[in-house]
């Protein structure tokens, strides 16, 4: 079915299993309140992300 421009999407009928798996099982979500801390808090978050990235192979196995 081809949708016409401007036609509303019925999201209750949209199935995106790969996207849903990534969101629920493979993503890291940062809530807005987590980013309201001090510069030191932000540095800690960045350091943690870098540490995960550096050890990704180890974590995956």
C-alpha positions in Angstrom: 0.0 0.0 0.0 1.4 3.4 -1.0 0.7 6.2 1.5 -0.2 9.6 0.2 1.8 12.6 1.4 0.2 14.0 4.6 -1.7 10.8 5.4 -1.4 10.0 9.1 0.4 6.8 10.1 -1.3 4.4 12.4 1.6 3.6 14.7 -0.4 0.8 16.4 0.0 -1.2 13.2 3.7 -0.5 12.7 6.0 -3.4 13.5 9.7 -2.7 13.8 11.3 -5.8 15.5 14.9 -4.9 14.9 14.4 -1.3 16.1 12.6 -2.5 19.2 15.3 -5.1 20.0 18.0 -2.4 19.7 16.0 0.0 22.0 15.2 -2.6 24.7 18.3 -4.8 24.6 21.2 -3.0 23.0 20.9 0.7 23.6 22.0 3.0 26.4 19.4 5.6 27.3 20.3 8.8 29.1 17.5 10.6 30.7 17.5 14.3 30.7 17.9 14.6 34.5 21.2 12.6 34.2 22.7 15.5 32.2 21.9 18.2 34.8 24.9 17.5 37.0 28.2 19.2 37.4 31.0 19.1 34.8 32.6 16.4 36.9 29.4 14.3 36.6 29.5 14.7 32.8 33.2 13.8 32.8 32.3 10.6 34.8 29.6 9.7 32.2 32.0 10.3 29.3 34.8 8.2 31.1 32.3 5.4 31.6 31.3 5.4 27.9 34.9 5.4 26.8 35.7 2.6 29.1 32.9 0.5 27.7 34.0 1.3 24.2 37.6 0.3 24.9 36.5 -3.0 26.3 33.7 -3.8 23.9 35.3 -7.0 22.6 35.8 -8.3 26.1 32.2 -7.4 27.1 30.8 -9.1 24.0 32.5 -12.4 24.7 
